[in-house]
Amino acid sequence: MAGTLCRSLLSNTLSLYQPNSFNYRSIHTATMYYAARKGTRAKARAKKVKVEVTKVGFIPHNQRGRDRLSKINENKHADDSFKRMSQDDVFPMKYYRWVVYSAEDAVKAHQETHHPTMYNMPDALIYARVELNMQAVKKTRFLDSFQRLALLPNPFPRDEERSILAFAKGPELVKQALDAGATTAGSADLIKKIQEGELKLGDYDYVIAHPNILTELVPIRGLMKRRFPNFRSGTLDPNIGEMVKKFSGGIQYRVLKDDQQQNFGFTVVPIGRCNMEAKLVAENIDALLKDVQEARPKREGLFITRCLIVCPPSTEKLKIDPFLHVEREMPKEVQEESDDEAEVAVAAKA
């Protein structure tokens, strides 16, 4: 009896010091259980969201993607030679050929529409939209987008200012560059300032140089990168005065190749203002078309396909004949010379 009593007292005493495992879990794991329940509820709510599916009717396999293909196959080279000529002055342009103006007549027509009694913009910019055939010498190759700088004979005010950095050795050449309109000109002193960080190349739109200082520019070639003067880009020339005038007063334009039709390219270039004489603007058009023609590949066929004269905000597009200013076809002698050069290059590689 006494032994039984002692064992019961001992068991009761030990039970008082045993940790309450149930309470411990309820206190320290309540957040985890709640998060699990919360995630379960969120998943349940997400299942109840209805996903709307737009049903498309049956499309035959030979007509799927037809709209996309029609955009790609659309020829952007406009040719209305198959249309008939109009017999009067009022006709729908959709069914007849476009009227072809001379450059002066097209400018005069825009000057009339921008008179103060109409658009009231007598100093509006006049643009030339030139469309090109970008096919290269081989029929399977095409020209990439390129950029050129054309010097127009009759300058006109534009909404831009250009800064030019000119390198030349000798006080006479430096003076020629400054008199022609260069922002900064010099020789070794400018190179030293660039190396020390006193002069930043990014502050100038163009960097040009005379060939007599080319070797001294090698230490800063890493800073110039693609802006390093060279003959191909026209930034290296012995006649530094004319080069400065070209970059300060020239028109920089970019010919863009179409992404979908690789043999089509175009450029839109400002050529004057409405308050200029029509003859002066026509001279600028002539200079621009000749500069564009210099980039043509040596192959048969047209390079410039169409030229339109536009003047915003007017929506009129007046067509002119570009072949009054440039040759329609490349002479056969030039084509034969290009073929001989290609054969020599292939032989040299072999």
PyMOL commands that set and color helices and strands:
alter all, ss='L'
color gray80, all
select helices_A, chain A and resi 2-17+21-28+30-48+61-63+66-73+103-113+171-180+188-196+201-203+211-213+215-227+240-249+278-293+322-324+332-349
alter helices_A, ss='H'
color red, helices_A
select strands_A, chain A and resi 100-101+125-133+146-150+164-167+184-186+206-209+251-257+264-273+304-310+318-320
alter strands_A, ss='S'
color yellow, strands_A
deselect
rebuild
show_as cartoon
